Amino acid sequence: MQAQQSLSNISENQALWIEQYRMEMAERDYRSGLSAAMNEGIEKGMEQGIARGRIEAARESARNALQLGLSREQVAKITGLAMSEIEKL
């Protein structure tokens, strides 16, 4: 009888251990997914920031070139900005 009870307890504990292990694996997978998504978001954010910085630098160069008396066409060729963008400056 005692052996049967011990076997029952071991079986119950094993089931609990397996369930806990599954929960821990799910938690690790969840955290891993969050981490990957966060890293991807940071990378995309950095790319967007760099792109915006380049555009702002081109605008600043265009402003300076216009102040020096260059034509809008020349400024467009130098900076790569569209004429509509230069006209906004």
C-alpha positions in Angstrom: 0.0 0.0 0.0 2.8 2.4 0.9 4.6 1.6 -2.4 1.4 2.4 -4.3 1.0 5.7 -2.5 4.7 6.6 -3.2 4.2 5.8 -6.9 1.0 7.9 -7.0 2.9 10.9 -5.4 5.8 10.5 -7.8 3.3 10.4 -10.7 1.5 13.5 -9.4 4.8 15.4 -8.9 6.0 14.4 -12.4 2.8 15.8 -13.9 3.3 19.0 -11.9 6.9 19.1 -12.9 6.0 18.7 -16.6 3.4 21.4 -16.4 5.8 23.8 -14.7 8.4 23.0 -17.3 5.9 23.7 -20.1 4.9 27.0 -18.4 8.6 28.0 -18.1 9.2 27.2 -21.7 6.2 29.2 -22.8 7.5 32.1 -20.7 10.9 31.9 -22.3 9.4 31.8 -25.7 7.3 34.8 -24.9 10.2 36.8 -23.6 12.4 35.7 -26.5 9.7 37.0 -28.9 9.4 40.2 -27.0 13.1 40.7 -27.1 13.3 40.0 -30.8 10.4 42.4 -31.5 12.0 45.1 -29.4 15.4 44.7 -31.1 13.7 44.8 -34.5 11.8 48.0 -33.4 15.0 49.6 -32.2 16.7 48.8 -35.5 13.9 50.2 -37.5 13.7 53.2 -35.3 17.5 53.8 -35.8 17.1 53.5 -39.6 14.3 55.9 -39.6 16.2 58.4 -37.4 19.2 58.2 -39.7 17.0 58.7 -42.8 15.4 61.7 -41.1 18.8 63.1 -40.1 20.0 62.8 -43.7 17.0 64.6 -45.0 17.4 67.4 -42.4 21.1 67.7 -43.3 20.1 68.0 -47.0 17.6 70.7 -46.1 20.2 72.6 -44.0 22.7 72.4 -46.9 20.0 73.6 -49.3 19.2 76.6 -47.0 22.8 77.5 -46.9 23.3 77.2 -50.6 20.2 79.4 -51.3 21.6 82.0 -48.9 24.8 81.9 -50.9 22.9 82.8 -54.0 22.8 79.4 -55.8 19.8 78.8 -58.0 17.1 76.4 -56.9 18.1 74.0 -59.8 21.7 74.0 -58.6 20.6 73.4 -55.0 18.4 70.5 -56.2 21.3 68.9 -58.0 23.7 69.4 -55.1 21.4 68.1 -52.3 19.2 65.6 -54.2 16.1 67.3 -52.8 13.1 67.7 -55.0 12.3 71.2 -56.3 9.0 71.2 -54.3 11.1 70.6 -51.2 13.5 73.4 -52.0 10.6 75.8 -52.7 9.3 75.1 -49.2 12.5 76.3 -47.6 
